[in-house]
Amino acid sequence: MVAYHRPAMKLRNVFIGTALVGAAMKIGRWSSGREGREVDAELFGEGNRDRGPGPDRFFTGVTELGSIGAAAAAAGVLALTGRRRAGANAFAAAGVAWLAGQGLKKVANRSRPYEADPEGSRLLVGRPKASSWPSSHPAVLTAFTTVVARDLGLGAAARTALAGLGLSVAASRVYVGVHYPSDVASGLLVGRAIGRLWPHRS
């Protein structure tokens, strides 16, 4: 029975992954138009506004958990705990998500919020070198956690916690002033797509 279901599951993942990438691209196109830019700027202003020292500390502390360096560190921890293959596979997916993000950034070449509106932006971290769309941090983290959760057979509670972490990192990129909401939404979708399409390593 498993042999019959595996091709169907692979086809389903291909369908879902393709749909997720398509949704990310649609968001990117919409946010590059006049109406999209206006809505994005308004949402950015709300997500970036000063909420006090507590949220500042939280979001600046959590934001780099979406970096490729953090993914490498997480893979290292998994290797030390006897889960080397799962960690390596998840890191490979994260690496592809990072490369995909960098490639799309070069194509889109979208200005960062603090470049488009220096007076209306709060920048709480150093200025990234690449352009704005899509956000690589949520893409990298989501690809990593999607693959590692599947390969380790994590339960619903653990998967929900990982999803919450991904959303926190995504929100942090807006809060610290380096991305628009559409950037992080597209990044989440790209990361999820790569995670769904990534092959399993037992």
N, C-alpha and C positions, 0 to 999 in steps of 0.2 A: 504493500500500500504506500509506503514511504517513497518508493521509486516512482510511483505514478504521480505523487504530489509534488516532488521536487521540481520538475520542469514547470508545473503550474505556478509554484511559488517564485521561481526565477522570472517567469514571464510577468507575474504580478509586480515584482520589484522593478523590472525594467519599465513597466507602464507607469508606476508611481514615481520612479526616479525621473523619468522624462517629463511627467506632468509638473513635478516640483521645479525642475530647471526652467520649464516654460513659464511657470508663474513668476520665478525670479526675474526672467527677462522682461516679462510684461510690466512688472513693478519698475524695473529700470527704465523702460521706455516711457511709462506714464510719468515718472518723477523727473524726466528730462524735459517734459513739456511745461508750458506756462502754468496751467492749473496745478499740475503735480508739484512743481517747485514751490508754489505758494502754500499748498497744503503741507508739504514737507517742512518748509521754513516755520510755519505756525506750530506744527507738532514738535519740531526741534526746540523752539523757544520754551515750550512747556516742559519737555524732557530735560532740558539743560539748565533750567532756572535753579537758583540757589535755594536749597532746602536745609541748610545748616551744616555744622561740622560733622554730625553723625553720618548722614548720607554721603557727604564728601569723603569721609574715611572709608566707608564701606565700598563705594563704587570705584574709588581709586585703588583700593586694595584688591578687588575682585577682577578688575578689567584685564589684567595680564594673564589670567588663567586661560584666556583664549589664544595666547601666543603659541607659535610653533615650538618655542623653547619650553613652555609649560607642558605641551604634549610629549616632548622628548623626555622630560622629567617624569611624567606619569608613566610612560612606557618603561622607564628605568625602574620605577618602584614595582611595577607589575613583574618585571623580570626577576627582581630580588625576592619576590614572594612566590616564585615558581610558576608564574603565568607569562613567560617570555613570549610565546607565540602570539597570545592574545594582544599583548602590549605592542609587539612589533607590527602586527597586522593593523591595529588601530592607528599606530603612528604613521604607517604607510598611507592610510586613507587620509589622515590629517595633512600629510605632506602634499598629497594630490589636491586637497582642498585649498591649501595655501598657494600652490602653484596656479591653480585655476583662478583664484582670487586676484593674484598679481597680474595674470594675463588679461582678465576682464577689466581691471583698473586701467591698464594701458589703453585699452580700446575705448572705454567710457571717458576717461580723463576728466572726471568730475571734480570741481573744486571742493575743498573741505569747508565746513560751516564757518570756521574762523577766518578763512580766506574770503569767502563771499560776503560775510558780514562781521568784520572785526569788532565793531562796537556792540553788536548784539549777541556775542558769544562769550561764554565762560570756558576758558581752556585750562584744565586742571592737570594735564600731563604734557609730556614733550610732544612736539609736532612730528607726526609720522611723515615718512618721505613720499610714499605713494599717494595716488589720488583717492577719492572718497568711495566710489561705488565699485563693487559691493564691499561690505565690511568683512575682512578676512578672519577676525577673531571669532565671531560666532560660527563661521563656516568651519574653521579648524576644530573648535571644541565640539561642535555638533557631529562632525564626521567621526571624530575620535570616540565620543561617548556612544554613538549609535552602533559602531562596529564592536566596541569592547563589551557593551551590554549584550549584544547578540552572541558573541563568541564565548562569553562567560556564562551565558544562560541566566542573566540577572532577572529577578522577579519584578513585579509591577511597582513595588515601593521604591526599589533602587532606580528603576528607569525613570520614575516620576521625579525623584530627587535630581538625577542627572539632567533631565529636561529643565527643571527649575534653575539649575546652575547655568545652563545655556542661555536661558532667558535673562538671568541676572547679568551675565557678561554682555549680552546684546544691549540691554538697557543701559549698562555702564558706558558703552561707547558713545551713546547720545549724551549721557549725563556729564561725562568728562569733556565733551565738546569737540570730538573728532569725527563724528558721523551723524548723518541724517537718519531718521527712522526708516526710510526706504532702503538705505544702505544695509542696515542690520537685518531688516526683514528678508532682503535678498540673500544676505549671507547665511542666515538660518536655513533658507530653502536649499541653497547650493550644498551646504554641509549635510543636510538631511538626505538629499538626493545621492550624494557620493556614498554616504553610509548605507543607504538601501541597495545601491548597485555594487558595493564592494564585495568581493568573494570571501567566503568563510574559510578560515584556516583552523583546523582542529588540532 
